[in-house]
Amino acid sequence: MASFNKVILMGNLTRDPELRYTPSGTAIAKMGLAVNRVWRDAEGQQKEEVTFVDVDAFGKQAETIGQYMQKGRPILVEGRLKLDQWEDKNTGQNRSRLGVVLERFTFVGGGGGQAGGGDAAPQQSAPPPSEPAGGPPVDAPGDDDVPF
């Protein structure tokens, strides 16, 4: 059976990216993204819903995001959905979380309030991660491999 797993989202960061490194030196940036949807209901009233999405970036892209992005800044991300499952250590219940593993991103908007637009955030797409030398494959490492 054929399948396709691609997500494209544009929104604002809900918190500063959390940049960490695995014991092998691979950078991992965890961030929250708020994606807004605005529409009008049958009575013509404007409605809005916000979807909060957890995004994980790896390697050089994680370092770039950690360096240039902060809470409130807009970003466009392309990636794939990944379901994480684990057993809660406190309750023993099975838990799950659907998130996005970043493959590409684009900085959106200007210099984030900096005078003159600034050069702090380059306006370019980052290429998708390939298999880094000595690092993990494109698939994200499991929670056991992440030191946080």
N, C-alpha and C positions, 0 to 999 in steps of 0.2 A: 504494500500500500504506500503510495507516495504521500509525502507530507511537506509542509512549508512552515517555517517559524521565523517571522520577521515582524518587528515592531518599530514604528517611527513615531516619536513623541516630541513635542515641543512644549516647554513649560518653564517654570522658575524653580530654582533650588529652594527647598524648605529649610535647609541648614547648610553650614559650611561642610564641604567634603571632608570625610574622615580618611586620611591617608595613612596607611600602615604598610609594613613590609613583612613578607613571609620569611622564615629562617633562611631560605635559599636566596633572598634578596629581591623577589618579585614584588613590585608595588601593587597595592590594591586600594582603590578609592571607593568608599561607600558614600552614597548621597541619596537624598530624597528629592523627588520631583513632584511638583503640583501642576496638574494639567486641568485647565478650566474649560468648561463647555457652557455657552450661553445660548438660550433659545426662548421662543415665545410659546406660551401654552394656548389652548383653545380660546381662552378669554382675552388673549393679547397681552397678558402679563409677562414681563421678562423674568425668566428663571435662570438660575446658574447652579451648576454642580461642579465640585472639585474632586478630582481623582488623585490620590496620593500613590506614587509608585517608587519603590526602592530600586536603585540602579547601582550595579557594581561594574567598575572599570579596572582593567589590569594593565601592567607594564608601563610603557612610556606614556600612554594615554592617561593612565591614572595619575602619573606625576604631573603632567600638563594641567589636568583638571584641578589637582590639588594646589598647583601654583597660581592659577589664574582665576579660578571660580570661587564665589562666596555666596552666602545666603542671599536670596532675592534675585540673583542674576539669571537671565534667560539662557537656555541652551536647547539645542536640537540634538536628540540622541537617536541612533539606529542600533538595533540589537536584536536579541532573541529572548523569548520567555524561558524562564527556568524555574521549576518547582523544587523548593528545598523542603525536605521532610526530616523531622527529628522527634525524639521523645523528650518531653518536658521533664527535667530532672527533679523538679519540686512536686509536680502532680502525677507524673507517670503517664500523662495523656499524650497521644500522638498529636503533633502540631505540623503545620505546613505554611508556606509563604510562597506566593507567586511574585517573582521579581524579573528584572531585565538585566541581562548581561550585555554590556555595551560593546559594540563592534566598531562603530564610527560615531563621531560627534562633530558639531559645528557650533562655534560661539555665535550668539545672536545679539544684535543690538550694538550700541556704541561702547564707549569706555567706562560705562557704569558710573556716570557722574563726575568723571575726571575732566578737568578743563582741557579743551582742545581734543577730546576724544581719546587721547593717550595711546600708547603703543603696547599697553600691558596685555591686551587680549587679542592675539592675532585672529583675523577673520578667515579661517581656513578649515577644511575638513581634515581630520586625522585618518590615515588609512586603517583598515581593519587589522587587528593583530594577527601576525602569523605565528608560527611556532618559534618562540624566542629561544636563542641559544642558551641552554642550561636552565631555562624556565619551564613552566608548565605549558601544556598545549592550550589551544584557544579555550577549551572547556575550563571553567573556573575550578580552582581547587576546592575541596570540601571544607566545611567549617572546622574540621579537625586540623587542617593545615594552616588556618589563619590565626595569627597570634592575638586575637581580640574577641 
